[in-house]
């Protein structure tokens, strides 16, 4: 009996030391997490020790960006995009897609990006277009999107302008990723497969579909795709061959639900968002190509089950 108690105590101490070591490693790594969760109405920058360095109230949100000047680009509603200085929470720039040409029609913005030339790219679902606006809020470029199943809530999720000048668009409602030239021509298209399974509605782990959330073009020319309620990530060649796939239960101890944001790292690892996965799962996970978890973020106190967007700072971007 005594030997059993000693063994249990030894195991407990060992586990505690391992947890402490992991926490220290995370702090030493200097990782900060910018994350947003509309269910709790919060966007926040979390320091490595878990404390909130900055936060702001939000409404619905599906994108965010930490700018080089330290400001944060995010949205306060489906149409209002703001740039905020975290030092004093002052709005230094904003644009509302509900005005101008869109007045009187339903519009939802699910993606935006500050570009190197200072313009801001905005994807407008409903109007089905991508625009670039300058600091004065004037539209300097516009392209129409190909949308097979128009829906102001599902025309797009994340959109990114590539170094080539093309635009890589995740079409949630169409279950497809399309690459557009500047004139709006579709130059590459990939329909996210269902992998032989029938659709099942919902957002949590028991759902199934191809409601693609994000796509990132890799240095090797392949495209990394977060499959949304397909609960995983796939890497696809320009010839549309799947060369790597992370499935829902490939990670020990982790169940993937609505896979959202993607952050490819120079190491080849990928940081992904794990939204609607419940309180027993991390909301952000870094995995290597051997499908091992090398880092994860789990904060169910400051965020809820709808942490849809994140960006990890201090990972050698």
Residue pairs with C-beta under 8 A, 6 or more apart in sequence:
26 48
26 295
27 48
27 49
29 48
29 295
29 314
29 315
30 48
30 314
31 48
31 295
31 312
31 313
31 314
31 315
32 45
32 46
32 47
32 48
32 53
32 312
32 313
32 314
33 45
33 46
33 284
33 297
33 310
33 311
33 312
33 313
34 43
34 44
34 45
34 46
34 64
34 66
34 72
34 310
34 311
34 312
34 313
35 43
35 44
35 46
35 283
35 284
35 297
35 299
35 303
35 307
35 309
35 310
35 311
36 42
36 43
36 44
36 58
36 61
36 64
36 74
36 307
36 308
36 309
36 310
37 43
37 303
37 304
37 306
37 307
37 308
38 58
38 59
38 60
38 61
38 306
38 308
39 304
39 305
39 306
40 302
40 303
40 304
40 306
41 57
41 58
41 59
42 55
42 56
42 57
42 58
42 302
42 303
43 55
43 56
43 58
43 61
43 64
43 72
43 74
44 52
44 53
44 54
44 55
44 56
44 302
44 303
45 52
45 53
45 54
45 55
45 66
45 72
45 86
46 52
46 53
46 297
46 299
46 302
47 53
48 314
50 299
52 302
53 86
54 72
54 86
54 89
56 72
56 74
56 84
56 89
58 74
58 75
58 76
59 75
59 76
59 77
59 78
60 75
60 77
60 78
61 74
61 75
61 308
61 309
62 75
62 109
62 110
62 111
62 157
62 158
62 308
62 309
63 74
63 75
63 109
63 110
63 111
63 112
63 113
63 158
63 309
64 72
64 73
64 74
64 309
64 310
64 311
65 72
65 73
65 74
65 112
65 113
65 114
65 311
66 72
66 73
66 311
66 313
67 73
67 83
67 114
70 85
70 86
70 87
71 83
71 84
71 85
71 86
71 92
72 83
72 84
72 86
73 81
73 82
73 83
73 112
73 114
73 120
74 81
74 82
74 84
75 81
75 82
75 109
75 112
76 82
78 107
78 108
78 109
79 96
79 97
79 98
79 102
79 107
79 108
79 109
80 94
80 95
80 96
80 97
80 98
81 94
81 95
81 96
81 97
81 109
81 112
81 120
81 122
82 91
82 93
82 94
83 91
83 92
83 93
83 94
83 114
84 90
84 91
84 92
85 92
93 135
95 120
95 122
95 133
95 137
97 107
97 109
97 122
97 124
98 107
100 139
101 127
102 124
102 126
102 127
105 126
105 127
106 126
106 152
107 124
107 125
107 126
107 127
107 152
108 124
108 125
108 126
108 152
108 153
108 155
109 122
109 123
109 124
109 125
110 123
110 125
110 155
110 156
110 157
110 158
110 159
110 172
111 122
111 123
111 156
111 157
111 158
111 159
111 160
112 120
112 121
112 122
112 123
113 120
113 121
113 159
113 160
113 161
114 120
114 121
115 121
115 132
115 161
118 134
118 135
119 132
119 133
119 134
119 140
119 141
120 132
120 133
121 130
121 131
121 132
121 159
121 161
121 167
122 130
122 131
122 132
122 133
123 129
123 130
123 145
123 155
123 156
123 159
123 169
124 130
124 131
125 151
125 152
125 153
125 154
125 155
125 156
126 152
126 155
128 144
128 145
128 147
128 150
128 155
129 142
129 143
129 144
129 145
130 142
130 143
130 145
130 159
130 167
130 169
130 180
131 139
131 141
131 142
132 139
132 140
132 141
132 142
133 139
133 140
134 140
141 182
143 167
143 180
143 182
143 183
143 184
144 184
145 155
145 156
145 169
145 171
145 178
145 180
145 184
146 178
146 186
147 155
147 171
147 173
147 174
148 171
148 173
148 174
148 176
149 173
149 174
150 173
151 173
154 172
154 173
154 211
155 171
155 172
155 173
156 169
156 170
156 171
156 172
157 170
157 171
157 172
157 212
157 213
157 214
157 228
157 260
158 170
158 213
158 214
158 215
158 261
159 167
159 168
159 169
159 170
160 167
160 168
160 215
160 216
160 217
161 167
161 168
162 168
162 179
162 217
165 181
165 182
166 179
166 180
166 181
166 182
166 187
167 179
167 180
167 182
168 177
168 178
168 179
168 215
168 216
168 217
168 223
169 177
169 178
169 179
169 180
169 215
170 177
170 212
170 213
170 214
170 215
170 225
170 226
171 177
171 178
171 212
172 211
172 212
172 213
172 228
173 211
174 191
175 191
175 192
175 209
175 210
175 211
175 212
176 189
176 190
176 191
176 192
176 212
177 189
177 190
177 192
177 212
177 215
177 223
177 225
178 186
178 188
178 189
178 190
179 186
179 187
179 188
179 189
180 186
180 187
181 187
188 238
190 223
190 225
190 236
190 240
191 210
192 210
192 212
192 225
192 227
192 230
192 234
193 210
194 208
194 209
194 210
194 230
195 230
197 208
198 208
199 208
199 209
200 206
200 207
200 208
200 209
201 207
201 209
202 229
203 229
203 257
203 258
203 275
203 276
204 257
204 258
204 276
204 277
204 278
205 231
205 248
205 255
205 256
205 257
205 276
205 277
205 278
207 229
207 257
207 258
208 229
208 230
208 231
209 228
209 229
209 230
210 227
210 228
210 229
210 230
211 227
211 228
211 229
211 230
211 258
212 225
212 226
212 227
212 228
212 230
213 226
213 227
213 228
213 258
213 259
213 260
213 261
213 273
214 225
214 226
214 260
214 261
214 262
215 223
215 224
215 225
215 226
215 262
216 223
216 224
216 262
216 263
216 264
217 223
217 224
218 224
218 235
218 264
221 237
221 238
222 235
222 236
222 237
222 238
222 243
223 235
223 236
223 238
224 233
224 234
224 235
224 262
224 264
224 270
225 233
225 234
225 235
225 236
225 262
226 233
226 259
226 260
226 261
226 262
226 272
226 273
227 233
227 234
227 259
228 258
228 259
228 260
229 257
229 258
230 259
231 247
231 248
231 256
231 257
231 258
231 259
232 245
232 246
232 247
232 248
232 250
232 256
232 259
233 244
233 245
233 246
233 259
233 262
233 270
233 272
234 242
234 244
234 245
234 246
235 242
235 243
235 244
235 245
236 242
236 243
237 243
244 289
246 256
246 270
246 272
246 287
246 291
247 256
248 255
248 256
249 255
249 256
250 291
251 285
251 287
251 291
251 292
251 293
252 293
253 293
254 274
254 281
254 282
254 285
254 293
254 296
255 277
255 278
255 280
255 281
256 272
256 274
256 277
256 281
256 285
257 274
257 275
257 276
257 277
257 278
257 281
258 274
258 275
258 276
258 277
258 308
259 272
259 273
259 274
259 275
260 272
260 273
260 274
260 275
260 308
260 309
261 271
261 272
261 273
261 308
261 309
261 310
261 311
262 270
262 271
262 272
262 273
263 270
263 271
263 272
263 310
263 311
263 312
263 315
263 317
264 270
265 271
265 286
265 315
265 316
265 317
266 316
266 317
267 288
267 316
268 288
268 289
269 286
269 287
269 288
269 289
269 294
270 286
270 287
271 284
271 285
271 286
271 295
271 310
271 312
271 315
272 284
272 285
272 286
272 287
273 283
273 284
273 307
273 308
273 309
273 310
274 281
274 282
274 283
274 284
274 285
275 283
275 305
275 306
275 307
275 308
276 305
276 306
277 283
277 305
278 305
279 300
279 305
281 298
282 296
282 297
282 298
283 297
283 298
283 299
283 300
283 303
283 307
283 310
284 296
284 297
284 298
284 307
284 310
284 312
285 293
285 295
285 296
285 297
286 293
286 294
286 295
286 296
286 312
286 315
287 293
287 294
288 294
297 310
297 312
